[in-house]
């Protein structure tokens, strides 16, 4: 009877403990914005395995990526060219993204984001994350002016990109 009780308690403890890590297989970064004639979306997908630890020491708890600006796909040649030009790809060919300090408190997930774009670094603390099925995801609204950039215009200003863009981060789990 004691053995059965011990096995039962261990089983309950194992299955009732919240997961303190996630195995990530694919990372996806999406930039969305609007123009005076519609919207645009530029994507970058990366198949790279990582383990995310929640509520752990900083050094165990981060994902860093250097993403080539030219690898973002916006759907067509013109949008790709405009995206690269706006982000000054020739001068700053990489976007640095670091996600760190992953936390899970009562199934409320968050992380810190360090974004280095066009030579400017911005830190965003406690970015809320959601988890559903096989994806941990979050998003943040950025302004071109945060990075001392001017939203592009075309056709003498007839087509304008809005000041705000949204960065979506998707971490797909195994």
Buried (B, 14 or more C-beta within 10 A) or exposed (E): EEEEEEEEEEEEEEEEEEEEBBEBBBBBBBBBBBBEEEEBBBBBEEEEEBEBBBEBEEEEBBBEBEBEBBBBBBEEEEBBEBBBEBBBBEEBBBBBBBBBBBBBEEEEBBBBBBBBBBEEEEEBEEBEBEBEEEBBBBBBEBEBEBBEBEBBEBEEEEEBBEBBBBBBBBBBBE
